[in-house]
Amino acid sequence: MRVTDSTRRRLAWVGGIALMLLSLAPLVWLHLIDARPGRWQVDLEVYRNAGVSHLIGRPVYESLTPPPQLLPFTYPPFPSMMAVPLALLPFHVVGWIWYALQALTNIAIVWIVGARWWRKPEWWRPLTFGLAMAIGFQMLPVTDGFRFGQVDAFLVFLVLADLTRWRPLRKVPYGVLVGFAAAIKLTPAIFIVYFAVTRQWRAFWTSVGTAAGLTLFAAAIDFQTSIDFWFGALLDPERLGSNAGVSNQSIRGVIYRLRGDNTLGSLIWAVLVIAVLIVGMRIAARAHELNRPVTAVAAVGLVAVLISPVSWIHHHDWLLVVFAVLIRLAHGDRKRLAAVGALFLIYLLKWPWWAFWAMNSPGDKATQWPINLWQIPANSYVIAALAALLAIGAWQRSEPAASAPVEPEASDPLRESQRQYR
Protein backbone atom coordinates (compact mmCIF):
# COMPACT_ATOMS: atom_id res chain seq x y z
CA MET A 1 0.00 0.00 0.00
CA ARG A 2 1.42 3.34 -1.08
CA VAL A 3 1.71 5.99 1.65
CA THR A 4 0.68 9.40 0.34
CA ASP A 5 2.45 12.66 1.15
CA SER A 6 -0.62 13.91 3.01
CA THR A 7 -0.44 10.84 5.28
CA ARG A 8 3.27 11.39 5.80
CA ARG A 9 2.60 15.03 6.66
CA ARG A 10 -0.04 14.04 9.23
CA LEU A 11 2.41 11.58 10.74
CA ALA A 12 5.06 14.32 10.75
CA TRP A 13 2.67 16.52 12.71
CA VAL A 14 2.16 13.70 15.21
CA GLY A 15 5.94 13.37 15.51
CA GLY A 16 6.43 17.11 15.85
CA ILE A 17 3.84 17.38 18.62
CA ALA A 18 5.39 14.36 20.35
CA LEU A 19 8.79 16.10 20.32
CA MET A 20 7.28 19.20 21.92
CA LEU A 21 5.56 17.16 24.63
CA LEU A 22 8.70 15.15 25.35
CA SER A 23 10.67 18.39 25.67
CA LEU A 24 8.07 19.88 28.01
CA ALA A 25 7.68 16.78 30.21
CA PRO A 26 10.82 17.26 32.36
CA LEU A 27 10.05 20.98 32.72
CA VAL A 28 6.52 20.22 33.91
CA TRP A 29 7.97 17.78 36.43
CA LEU A 30 10.52 20.29 37.74
CA HIS A 31 8.30 23.36 37.80
CA LEU A 32 4.83 22.05 38.61
CA ILE A 33 5.00 18.57 40.12
CA ASP A 34 8.28 18.36 42.05
CA ALA A 35 8.79 22.06 42.86
CA ARG A 36 8.85 23.13 46.51
CA PRO A 37 5.66 24.96 47.57
CA GLY A 38 7.50 28.18 48.42
CA ARG A 39 9.05 28.28 44.94
CA TRP A 40 5.99 27.27 42.92
CA GLN A 41 5.11 29.80 40.16
CA VAL A 42 6.30 32.66 42.37
CA ASP A 43 5.82 35.47 39.84
CA LEU A 44 2.38 34.24 38.90
CA GLU A 45 1.58 34.36 42.61
CA VAL A 46 2.58 38.04 42.56
CA TYR A 47 0.12 38.72 39.73
CA ARG A 48 -2.65 36.77 41.43
CA ASN A 49 -1.96 38.53 44.73
CA ALA A 50 -2.52 41.88 42.98
CA GLY A 51 -5.88 40.60 41.75
CA VAL A 52 -6.77 39.53 45.29
CA SER A 53 -5.84 43.01 46.53
CA HIS A 54 -8.41 44.56 44.19
CA LEU A 55 -11.09 42.13 45.31
CA ILE A 56 -10.63 42.71 49.03
CA GLY A 57 -9.81 46.42 48.83
CA ARG A 58 -6.23 46.41 50.14
CA PRO A 59 -3.43 48.58 48.62
CA VAL A 60 -1.95 46.75 45.63
CA TYR A 61 1.59 48.07 46.02
CA GLU A 62 1.84 47.54 49.77
CA SER A 63 0.82 43.87 49.71
CA LEU A 64 3.43 41.09 49.55
CA THR A 65 3.10 37.45 48.61
CA PRO A 66 3.18 34.94 51.49
CA PRO A 67 6.50 33.76 52.99
CA PRO A 68 9.14 32.78 52.11
CA GLN A 69 9.16 34.99 48.96
CA LEU A 70 7.47 38.18 50.24
CA LEU A 71 7.43 39.71 46.74
CA PRO A 72 5.67 42.97 45.78
CA PHE A 73 3.70 43.70 42.62
CA THR A 74 5.84 45.93 40.34
CA TYR A 75 3.76 46.39 37.16
CA PRO A 76 1.42 49.32 36.34
CA PRO A 77 -2.18 49.39 37.65
CA PHE A 78 -3.78 48.16 34.41
CA PRO A 79 -2.26 44.63 34.56
CA SER A 80 -3.09 44.46 38.27
CA MET A 81 -6.74 44.79 37.26
CA MET A 82 -6.27 42.19 34.52
CA ALA A 83 -5.10 39.84 37.27
CA VAL A 84 -8.48 39.86 39.02
CA PRO A 85 -9.70 36.74 37.12
CA LEU A 86 -6.61 34.91 38.40
CA ALA A 87 -7.86 35.51 41.95
CA LEU A 88 -11.18 33.80 41.23
CA LEU A 89 -9.61 30.35 40.88
CA PRO A 90 -7.42 28.28 43.24
CA PHE A 91 -3.74 29.13 42.83
CA HIS A 92 -2.71 25.62 41.73
CA VAL A 93 -5.39 25.57 39.04
CA VAL A 94 -4.23 28.97 37.79
CA GLY A 95 -0.62 27.75 37.79
CA TRP A 96 -1.32 24.81 35.50
CA ILE A 97 -3.47 26.92 33.15
CA TRP A 98 -0.82 29.66 32.99
CA TYR A 99 1.90 27.10 32.25
CA ALA A 100 -0.12 25.65 29.36
CA LEU A 101 -0.84 29.12 27.98
CA GLN A 102 2.88 29.99 28.10
CA ALA A 103 3.70 26.82 26.17
CA LEU A 104 1.08 27.56 23.51
CA THR A 105 2.25 31.19 23.24
CA ASN A 106 5.87 30.19 22.74
CA ILE A 107 4.74 27.70 20.10
CA ALA A 108 2.84 30.51 18.34
CA ILE A 109 5.95 32.70 18.43
CA VAL A 110 8.11 30.05 16.78
CA TRP A 111 5.38 29.32 14.24
CA ILE A 112 5.15 33.00 13.24
CA VAL A 113 8.90 33.51 12.85
CA GLY A 114 9.27 30.43 10.64
CA ALA A 115 5.86 30.22 9.00
CA ARG A 116 7.18 30.37 5.44
CA TRP A 117 9.48 27.44 6.19
CA TRP A 118 6.93 25.31 8.07
CA ARG A 119 4.26 25.82 5.39
CA LYS A 120 6.34 24.54 2.48
CA PRO A 121 4.88 21.44 0.79
CA GLU A 122 7.52 18.88 1.84
CA TRP A 123 5.83 16.39 4.16
CA TRP A 124 8.58 16.47 6.80
CA ARG A 125 8.34 20.23 7.55
CA PRO A 126 6.06 19.80 10.62
CA LEU A 127 8.68 17.50 12.13
CA THR A 128 11.29 20.27 11.89
CA PHE A 129 8.84 22.65 13.55
CA GLY A 130 8.41 20.26 16.47
CA LEU A 131 12.18 19.83 16.73
CA ALA A 132 12.82 23.59 16.68
CA MET A 133 10.19 24.11 19.36
CA ALA A 134 11.52 21.28 21.51
CA ILE A 135 15.01 22.83 21.39
CA GLY A 136 13.67 26.34 22.02
CA PHE A 137 11.86 25.21 25.16
CA GLN A 138 15.22 24.32 26.71
CA MET A 139 16.84 27.77 26.58
CA LEU A 140 17.20 29.16 30.09
CA PRO A 141 15.23 32.40 29.47
CA VAL A 142 12.31 30.29 28.24
CA THR A 143 12.54 27.71 31.03
CA ASP A 144 12.78 30.51 33.61
CA GLY A 145 9.57 31.96 32.22
CA PHE A 146 7.92 28.60 32.84
CA ARG A 147 9.54 28.19 36.24
CA PHE A 148 8.38 31.52 37.65
CA GLY A 149 5.05 31.80 35.85
CA GLN A 150 6.12 34.89 33.95
CA VAL A 151 4.39 37.16 31.41
CA ASP A 152 7.27 37.67 28.94
CA ALA A 153 6.12 35.18 26.31
CA PHE A 154 2.76 36.94 26.03
CA LEU A 155 4.45 40.33 25.51
CA VAL A 156 6.77 38.95 22.81
CA PHE A 157 3.78 37.41 21.07
CA LEU A 158 1.75 40.66 21.14
CA VAL A 159 4.60 42.68 19.62
CA LEU A 160 5.48 40.02 17.05
CA ALA A 161 1.86 39.53 15.99
CA ASP A 162 1.47 43.30 15.59
CA LEU A 163 4.62 44.00 13.57
CA THR A 164 4.22 40.96 11.29
CA ARG A 165 0.46 41.61 10.88
CA TRP A 166 -0.14 37.98 11.82
CA ARG A 167 -3.11 36.81 9.77
CA PRO A 168 -5.50 35.78 12.63
CA LEU A 169 -5.08 39.23 14.22
CA ARG A 170 -4.62 41.32 11.08
CA LYS A 171 -7.94 43.10 11.55
CA VAL A 172 -6.66 44.62 14.78
CA PRO A 173 -5.36 48.13 13.88
CA TYR A 174 -1.61 48.26 13.45
CA GLY A 175 -0.01 49.47 16.71
CA VAL A 176 -2.80 48.43 19.08
CA LEU A 177 -1.07 45.25 20.27
CA VAL A 178 2.20 47.11 20.90
CA GLY A 179 0.28 49.72 22.92
CA PHE A 180 -1.50 46.95 24.81
CA ALA A 181 1.86 45.31 25.67
CA ALA A 182 3.28 48.68 26.79
CA ALA A 183 0.28 49.20 29.10
CA ILE A 184 1.03 45.85 30.74
CA LYS A 185 4.76 46.41 31.14
CA LEU A 186 6.89 49.46 30.36
CA THR A 187 9.66 47.62 28.46
CA PRO A 188 7.70 46.99 25.21
CA ALA A 189 7.24 50.76 24.90
CA ILE A 190 10.60 50.70 23.07
CA PHE A 191 8.63 49.51 20.04
CA ILE A 192 6.70 52.80 20.11
CA VAL A 193 10.10 54.48 19.69
CA TYR A 194 10.72 52.12 16.76
CA PHE A 195 7.52 53.33 15.11
CA ALA A 196 8.75 56.92 15.44
CA VAL A 197 12.23 56.10 14.13
CA THR A 198 10.77 54.37 11.06
CA ARG A 199 8.20 57.17 10.61
CA GLN A 200 5.21 54.87 10.88
CA TRP A 201 3.28 57.73 12.40
CA ARG A 202 -0.18 56.21 12.34
CA ALA A 203 1.09 53.10 14.13
CA PHE A 204 2.99 55.37 16.53
CA TRP A 205 -0.09 57.36 17.52
CA THR A 206 -2.24 54.23 17.63
CA SER A 207 0.16 52.55 20.06
CA VAL A 208 0.54 55.69 22.16
CA GLY A 209 -3.23 56.16 22.26
CA THR A 210 -3.80 52.52 23.21
CA ALA A 211 -1.24 52.54 26.02
CA ALA A 212 -2.41 55.92 27.32
CA GLY A 213 -6.07 54.99 27.03
CA LEU A 214 -5.65 51.76 29.01
CA THR A 215 -3.57 53.58 31.62
CA LEU A 216 -6.23 56.29 32.01
CA PHE A 217 -8.93 53.63 32.10
CA ALA A 218 -7.16 52.00 35.05
CA ALA A 219 -6.84 55.40 36.77
CA ALA A 220 -10.54 56.08 36.27
CA ILE A 221 -11.44 52.79 37.93
CA ASP A 222 -8.96 53.06 40.82
CA PHE A 223 -7.29 56.45 41.01
CA GLN A 224 -5.48 55.80 44.28
CA THR A 225 -3.77 52.69 42.95
CA SER A 226 -2.52 54.70 39.96
CA ILE A 227 -1.17 57.41 42.26
CA ASP A 228 0.54 54.75 44.37
CA PHE A 229 2.31 53.34 41.31
CA TRP A 230 3.29 56.38 39.24
CA PHE A 231 4.38 58.50 42.18
CA GLY A 232 5.55 55.78 44.55
CA ALA A 233 6.26 52.22 43.50
CA LEU A 234 7.70 53.18 40.09
CA LEU A 235 10.31 55.41 41.75
CA ASP A 236 11.44 52.77 44.26
CA PRO A 237 14.36 50.75 42.80
CA GLU A 238 14.43 48.44 45.82
CA ARG A 239 11.10 46.87 44.80
CA LEU A 240 12.83 44.96 42.01
CA GLY A 241 15.42 43.30 44.23
CA SER A 242 19.19 43.45 43.86
CA ASN A 243 20.12 45.15 40.59
CA ALA A 244 23.67 43.84 40.94
CA GLY A 245 22.67 40.15 41.05
CA VAL A 246 23.65 37.88 38.16
CA SER A 247 20.00 37.41 37.24
CA ASN A 248 19.99 41.05 36.05
CA GLN A 249 21.40 40.53 32.56
CA SER A 250 21.33 44.13 31.37
CA ILE A 251 24.15 46.59 30.72
CA ARG A 252 23.36 48.30 34.02
CA GLY A 253 23.60 44.97 35.80
CA VAL A 254 27.08 44.43 34.33
CA ILE A 255 28.24 47.87 35.46
CA TYR A 256 26.87 47.31 38.96
CA ARG A 257 28.74 44.02 39.22
CA LEU A 258 31.99 45.52 37.94
CA ARG A 259 31.96 49.01 39.46
CA GLY A 260 29.11 49.16 41.94
CA ASP A 261 26.45 51.88 42.18
CA ASN A 262 28.26 55.20 41.75
CA THR A 263 28.21 58.34 39.62
CA LEU A 264 30.89 57.19 37.16
CA GLY A 265 29.09 53.91 36.63
CA SER A 266 25.85 55.76 35.94
CA LEU A 267 27.59 57.96 33.36
CA ILE A 268 29.12 54.91 31.64
CA TRP A 269 25.70 53.28 31.60
CA ALA A 270 24.07 56.36 30.05
CA VAL A 271 26.69 56.51 27.28
CA LEU A 272 26.33 52.80 26.51
CA VAL A 273 22.53 53.02 26.51
CA ILE A 274 22.62 55.82 23.94
CA ALA A 275 25.10 53.90 21.79
CA VAL A 276 23.08 50.65 21.86
CA LEU A 277 19.85 52.55 21.21
CA ILE A 278 21.31 54.29 18.14
CA VAL A 279 22.91 51.15 16.71
CA GLY A 280 19.90 48.95 17.44
CA MET A 281 17.39 51.37 15.96
CA ARG A 282 19.48 51.77 12.82
CA ILE A 283 19.47 47.98 12.41
CA ALA A 284 15.71 47.88 12.99
CA ALA A 285 15.14 50.76 10.55
CA ARG A 286 17.14 48.91 7.90
CA ALA A 287 15.01 45.80 8.54
CA HIS A 288 11.90 47.93 8.04
CA GLU A 289 13.26 49.18 4.71
CA LEU A 290 13.83 45.55 3.65
CA ASN A 291 10.28 44.65 4.71
CA ARG A 292 11.59 42.24 7.35
CA PRO A 293 9.45 42.83 10.44
CA VAL A 294 10.72 39.76 12.30
CA THR A 295 14.28 41.09 12.06
CA ALA A 296 13.05 44.42 13.39
CA VAL A 297 11.38 42.67 16.34
CA ALA A 298 14.60 40.79 17.09
CA ALA A 299 16.75 43.92 16.97
CA VAL A 300 14.44 46.09 19.07
CA GLY A 301 13.85 43.23 21.54
CA LEU A 302 17.60 42.94 22.08
CA VAL A 303 17.84 46.70 22.56
CA ALA A 304 15.07 46.48 25.16
CA VAL A 305 16.84 43.92 27.34
CA LEU A 306 20.21 45.62 27.00
CA ILE A 307 19.20 49.19 27.91
CA SER A 308 16.55 48.42 30.51
CA PRO A 309 17.80 49.13 34.06
CA VAL A 310 16.74 45.62 35.04
CA SER A 311 16.49 42.67 32.64
CA TRP A 312 16.02 39.40 34.45
CA ILE A 313 17.10 36.27 32.62
CA HIS A 314 13.51 35.44 31.64
CA HIS A 315 13.19 38.87 29.99
CA HIS A 316 15.45 37.47 27.23
CA ASP A 317 12.52 35.46 25.85
CA TRP A 318 13.01 37.53 22.67
CA LEU A 319 15.63 34.91 21.77
CA LEU A 320 12.99 32.72 20.17
CA VAL A 321 12.74 35.47 17.55
CA VAL A 322 16.45 36.35 17.55
CA PHE A 323 17.70 32.85 16.71
CA ALA A 324 15.20 32.46 13.89
CA VAL A 325 16.57 35.67 12.37
CA LEU A 326 20.21 34.68 12.89
CA ILE A 327 19.67 31.28 11.24
CA ARG A 328 17.99 32.93 8.25
CA LEU A 329 20.76 35.53 7.92
CA ALA A 330 23.45 32.83 8.15
CA HIS A 331 22.37 31.62 4.67
CA GLY A 332 23.98 28.23 5.33
CA ASP A 333 27.43 29.75 5.87
CA ARG A 334 29.32 27.39 8.18
CA LYS A 335 31.15 30.09 10.11
CA ARG A 336 27.95 32.00 10.71
CA LEU A 337 26.10 28.86 11.75
CA ALA A 338 28.95 28.01 14.15
CA ALA A 339 28.60 31.49 15.67
CA VAL A 340 24.84 30.96 16.05
CA GLY A 341 25.52 27.60 17.68
CA ALA A 342 27.92 29.20 20.16
CA LEU A 343 25.34 31.84 21.08
CA PHE A 344 22.71 29.16 21.50
CA LEU A 345 24.99 27.18 23.82
CA ILE A 346 25.39 30.25 26.02
CA TYR A 347 21.64 30.64 26.45
CA LEU A 348 21.12 26.90 26.87
CA LEU A 349 23.33 26.67 29.95
CA LYS A 350 23.28 28.43 33.32
CA TRP A 351 26.51 30.39 32.86
CA PRO A 352 25.53 33.36 35.09
CA TRP A 353 24.52 31.09 37.96
CA TRP A 354 27.60 28.90 37.62
CA ALA A 355 29.71 32.04 37.94
CA PHE A 356 27.68 33.19 40.95
CA TRP A 357 28.11 29.87 42.74
CA ALA A 358 31.85 29.81 41.94
CA MET A 359 32.47 33.40 43.08
CA ASN A 360 30.62 32.76 46.33
CA SER A 361 32.21 29.41 47.11
CA PRO A 362 34.79 29.38 49.94
CA GLY A 363 38.40 29.47 48.82
CA ASP A 364 37.79 30.12 45.13
CA LYS A 365 41.17 31.29 43.86
CA ALA A 366 39.84 32.85 40.66
CA THR A 367 38.33 35.69 42.68
CA GLN A 368 41.87 36.53 43.92
CA TRP A 369 43.23 37.11 40.41
CA PRO A 370 43.86 40.68 39.10
CA ILE A 371 40.98 40.11 36.68
CA ASN A 372 38.21 37.88 37.94
CA LEU A 373 37.52 35.71 34.90
CA TRP A 374 34.26 34.55 36.46
CA GLN A 375 32.84 37.94 35.47
CA ILE A 376 32.73 36.73 31.85
CA PRO A 377 30.19 33.93 32.43
CA ALA A 378 28.47 36.10 35.07
CA ASN A 379 27.70 38.62 32.31
CA SER A 380 27.49 36.12 29.45
CA TYR A 381 23.87 36.80 28.48
CA VAL A 382 24.59 40.51 28.03
CA ILE A 383 27.70 39.72 25.98
CA ALA A 384 25.69 37.28 23.86
CA ALA A 385 22.85 39.78 23.37
CA LEU A 386 25.32 42.43 22.17
CA ALA A 387 26.98 39.89 19.86
CA ALA A 388 23.59 38.83 18.45
CA LEU A 389 22.57 42.45 17.81
CA LEU A 390 25.85 43.24 16.03
CA ALA A 391 25.64 40.00 14.01
CA ILE A 392 22.13 40.86 12.84
CA GLY A 393 23.33 44.31 11.80
CA ALA A 394 26.44 43.05 10.00
CA TRP A 395 24.78 40.11 8.23
CA GLN A 396 21.77 42.18 7.24
CA ARG A 397 23.96 44.69 5.41
CA SER A 398 24.74 42.09 2.78
CA GLU A 399 21.06 41.78 1.84
CA PRO A 400 19.85 43.84 -1.16
CA ALA A 401 17.01 46.27 -0.48
CA ALA A 402 14.99 44.90 -3.39
CA SER A 403 15.22 41.25 -2.32
CA ALA A 404 11.99 39.26 -2.20
CA PRO A 405 10.41 39.06 1.24
CA VAL A 406 11.09 35.77 2.99
CA GLU A 407 9.85 36.43 6.48
CA PRO A 408 6.45 35.24 7.71
CA GLU A 409 3.51 37.45 6.88
CA ALA A 410 5.87 39.98 5.24
CA SER A 411 4.01 39.71 1.96
CA ASP A 412 2.78 42.34 -0.44
CA PRO A 413 -0.40 42.93 1.64
CA LEU A 414 1.82 43.80 4.57
CA ARG A 415 3.80 46.29 2.55
CA GLU A 416 0.56 47.93 1.44
CA SER A 417 -0.71 47.86 5.00
CA GLN A 418 2.42 49.53 6.27
CA ARG A 419 2.23 52.28 3.67
CA GLN A 420 -1.12 53.45 4.96
CA TYR A 421 0.28 53.71 8.50
CA ARG A 422 3.24 55.92 7.68
N, C-alpha and C positions, 0 to 999 in steps of 0.2 A: 504493500500500500504506500503510495507516494504521499509524503508529508508536504503540505503547501507552505508557502512563505507566511501566509496569515496565521497558520497554526504555529509555526516556529516563532513568529512575533509574539503571539499570546504566551507561549512557553517562556520566551525571553522576559516578558513582563512578570511572569510568576517568579522567575529566577531573580530578576532585579529587586522585586519586593522582598523576596526571601533574604537577599543580601542586606537590605536595609534593616530588616527585623533582627537578623543575626548580629549586625553591628550595634543596634540599640539595646539588645538583651543584656549585655554586661553593664551598660550604663543604667538601665532601669534597676538592675539588682543593686548597684552601688548607691544610687541616688534616692531610690524610693523604697526598696524592700529592706536593705541591710543598713541603711543610714541611721546614725544615732538620732534620737528624737530632737535633741537640742540643735542639731545641724540639718534638719529636714526642711528643704525648700525655704531657707531663711529669708531671702529677699521677697519671695511671694508672701511670706507671713507679714512682712512690712507693708506690702500693698493692702493685704486683707485687713490688717490692723487699722489702716487709714479709713477703710470703708466702715469698719466697726465704729470708729470715732464719730463719723457722720451720723450713724444710726442712733448712738446713745448720747450725742450732744457734747462730747468732750473735745478739747482742743487737739486738732490733728497733729500739729507740730510739737506738742509737748508730750505726746504719748509715745511710749517705747514698747517694743515687743517683749514678751515674757523672757525671764532668764533662761539660759545663760547669755543670750545674744544682746538683749537690751538695745535694739537698733531703732533709730528714728526714721520717720518718713522724710525724704529729701526732695521729692518731685513737686511741681507746681500744684495748685489746688484742683485744676481740672481733672488730672488723672486720679486724684484722691477720691473725687466723686464717681469716676468710672469704676473705682474699686468697690463701690457699695454692693454690687451683685455678688462679689466674692465673699462678702460677709454673710450672705444669706444661706450658704451651704457649709457643711462641716469642712474644716481645714484639710483633712486628708482627701476628701473627695475633690476639693478644688485643686490640690496638688497634683493628683493624677490627671485631671482634665487639662490643667495648664501644661503639664509635661507633654501630653499628646498634641496639644495645639502648637507647642514649640517645635516638635518634630515635624508636623505637617507644614508649618511655616518655613522651616529650613529647607524642606523638600521643594516647596514652591519657589524659593529663592534660587536653588540650583537648577530647577526646571527652566525658569525664566532666563537665566544667564546662558544656558546652553540649548535653548529651545530649537534653534535651527539645526543643531547637530542631532538632538534626540529624535526630531521629526523626520529625518531622512529615511528613505524607503527600506534600507537594509534591515533585515529581520532582527539582527542582534543589537540594534541601537538601544532598546530599553534595558538590556543587560548592562551596557556601559553606564547608563544613567544610574542604575542601582549600585554599581560599583563605585562611581564617583560620589554618590550620596553616602554610602557606607564609609568611605575614606574621610569625607568631610565631617561626618559626625564625630570623628576621633580627635580633631584638632582641639587643643586645650581651651581656646576661647569659646568654642561651641559647647564642649562638655561642661565648662563652668556655667554657661547659661542654663543648661539643664540642671546642674547640681544645685544652683541657688534659686532656681525659679525666676529667671530674669525676663526682662521685657525687650532686650536688644534685638532679637530675631524679628519681632513684630515691627520695630522701627525700620530696620533694614528693608523688610518687605514693602512697607508703605512707600518709602522713598524710591525703591527700585521699580515698583509697579507704576508709580507716577511718572518717573523719567522715561521709562521704556514704553509708556502708554500700553501696559499689559492689556490684552484684548478683553478679558472678563470685566475689567474696571475702566475701560476706555471712555465710557460715557461720563465718568466723573471728571469735572473740569480740571484741566491741567494746572497743577499747583496746589490743589486742595489736600491731597494726601501728604505732601510735604508740610503744609501748614498744620495739618492734624498731628503729624509726628512731632513738630516743633512745640505744639501746645502740650504734648505729653511729657516731653523732655527737651531741655534747651539745646542739646548738642546738635540735633538734626537741623537747627536753624541755619547752619553753615550752608545748606543747600539753597536757602533763600538768597544768600550772598552769591552763590553760583548763578542763580537766575539773573541777578543784577550784572554780574561780570559778563555774562553771555548775552546781555540785553534782551532777555526774554521778559519784557516788562509786564505783559499781561499775566504770565505765570508768577512773576514776582509779586504783583499786587494781589493776585488771588491767594497766594500762600500767606502773605502778610495779613490779609483780611481774615483768612480762616483762623490763623493762630491768634490774632487779636480778638476776633469774635468769640472764640471758645474761651479765651482767658477772661473776657468781660462777662461772658455768660456765667462762668464759675463765680466771678465776683458778685454778680447780681443775685445769685442763689445764696452765697455765704460770704458776705463782705469781710467779716472779721478774719476768716481763714485766709483770704487773699492778702489782707494787711499783714497777718502773721508771717506769711511766706515772703512776700516781696520786700518787706521792710524789717524782717527778722531772720528767718531761717536761711534765706538765700545769702545773707551777708555773713553767716557763721561758718567758717571753714572747718571747724572742729566737728561739724555734724557728719562729715564724710569719712571720718577716721583719719589715720595717719597718711598724709600725702607723701611721706618719704618711704613708705613700705614698698616692697618689690611688686606687689600687686598693682601699684599705680604705674602702668607702662605708658607714660606720656613724657614729653620732653621735660616738663616741670618736675616730674618724679625723678628723672635722671639727675637733674641739677640738684635737687634736694638731697639725693643720696651721695652725690659727689662733693657738694659745697655747703649743704645745709641751707636753712632759710635765712638769707641775708640780702642786703641791698644789691650787691654785685651780682648775686645769683639771679635776682629778679630782673636786672637789666639784661643779663645774658639771655634769660628766657624770653624777654620781650623782643630782642633782636632776632632770635631763632624763630619765634612765632611768626614774625613779619616775613622772614625769608621763606619759611615753609608755606605760608599762606600765598605768597606771590608765585612761587614755583608751582605749587599744587593747582592753583586756579588757572595758571597758564596751560598746564597739562589738560585740565578739564575743559578749558575753552577750546583747545585744539581738538579734543575729542568731540565736542559739540559741532565744530566745523566739519568734521569727518562723518557726522551723523552716527556717532557711536556712543549712545547714552549709557551703556553698561560700563564702558571705560570711564566716562565722566563720574558715574556713581562710585567706582573703585577709587579714583583719584581723590574726590572730595571726601569720601569716607575715611581714607587714610589721613588726609589733612585734619579731619575732625578729631581722630584719636590722638594725633601728634600734638596739636595745639591746645587741646582742652586741658585745663589745670589738673583734672583728675580723669584718667582713663584706666579703669580697672581692666583686668585681663579679658573679661567677658565682653567688654565694649568693642573688642577687636573682631566681633562677629562679621564685620565687613569683609573678612578674608574669604568667605564663600564666594563673593563677587570678585575680589582681587585675584584669586588664583585662576579663576576662569578667564579673566582678561590676560593674565601673564601667559597662560598656556596658549591662548589664541595668538598673542603677539610673538611668541617664540617661533611660530611658523615651522616647527619641526627641527629647528637648529639645535644641535646636540649641546653646545655650550650654554645656550639660553635655557634649555630644558634642565640641564644640570644645575643651573643657578636657581631655577624654580624649585627643583627637588630639595636643594639645600635650605631654601626659605621655608618650604613645607615642613622639613624635619625640625626646624626651630620651633614652629608653632605646634608641632605634634607632641613635643616633649616639654617637661616642666623645668626648663632651664632657669627661670627666675627663682623658683622655689628651691631648686637644688643649690643655687648660689646662696640663698638665704640660710638654708640649713648648714651649709659649709662654713659661712662666715660667722655663724653663731654657735658653732661647735667648739668645745673646749680644746685649746691647744692647736688650732688650725694655723699652720705656719704661713700659709699664703697671705693671711691678713697682716703679717709682719713685713712683707716685702715693700720696697719703695712704691711700687704700683700694684695695687691689689687686683690681680687678674680675675678674681671672682666678680668684679664689677661688670665684666663683659657679659657673662650669662645673666647676671642680675638685671641688665638693661637690654637683653637680647631682643625682646619684642619691639622695642622702640627702634633699635638698629635695623631689624628686619623690615619694619614698616617704612622707614626712610629708604632702605634699599629697594623695596617694592615700588615706592612712589617714583624714585629716580629711574628704575628700570622701565616702568610704564612710559615715562616721558621720553626716554632715549629710544626705546623700541618703536614707539608710536611715530617718531619723527621720520622713520623710513617708509611710512605708509603714504601713498599719494592721496591728495585731497579728493580726487574724483573716483576713488576706488568704490566698487559696488558694496553696499552695506551687507555685513555678514553677522551682525549682532541681532539677538532676538527682538522681534517687534520693530526693529529699526528699518521699516520698509518705507515705500513711497508715501503711504497714508500718514506715517509718522512725520515725515519731512513736511508734508502739507499742513499737518496739525500744528507743527512747531512754528511754521511761518505765521499763522494767524495769531500766535501768542507773543510775537516779538513786538 
